[in-house]
Amino acid sequence: MERDYKDIVAELKRAFPKDTVKFRSDNHRPYIPNQVYTDRVESATESRWNLEIKELEINVPHRYVKSIVQVQIDVHFRDGYGFAVIPGDPLTEPSNINTAVDKAVNEAFLTALDSYQMGWRDLAPYKMKDWAGNPALKHLLEQATPGEQAVVSQHHMRTSRQCLVCGRALTEDEWDLLGQVPNLNRDKMTYCFEHLPNHLKRKIDKVTLQQFEKKNTAE
Ligand SMILES: [Zn+2]
């Protein structure tokens, strides 16, 4: 029997497995790879979905590409828009146009899926300062759909601080722990626990360190 639309949408919103969120190498911002979204749409709809490019504007003189795509599931559809700058000189490097088209279409696909709140639960811990800290969206952090573990517990809550080494957002606990290193400017020397250099780790009060490790390895 085919799934009805309501169940499909619930499935789209469901949290992804742990470690689905990746970080961009250039700006360390969290994201979920496109393939992950596509895979979820495929499985949730049992391949009964459609993606249509409604509009594609390639403006070579002004070096941009704009696209509007439509994701259709059942009889329902959602639009998404995307925009990309064509880098360099498109006349001498025409392949840059293709790259920009791909980028604009991908972005449009993601904005369409974003309207289903796909990936929101996964990205929320990294977007506390952005949108997820809004009281109206608190449910994303607290509630988990039935059969699923609570997504984020308090001390796993992410901060907007990122590790200098791996770019991962620090948990509240990691941020607090950095504050326990004597004479450390944690705004500049920001490390996740894994990448906190040993000579700094040793400066932390033993009991505090043990408490941190106990709390953060128990689960
Ligand atoms: Zn790190």
Residues whose N, C-alpha, C, O or C-beta is under 5 A from the ligand:
A	BS01	ZN	C163 V165 C166 G167 C192 H195
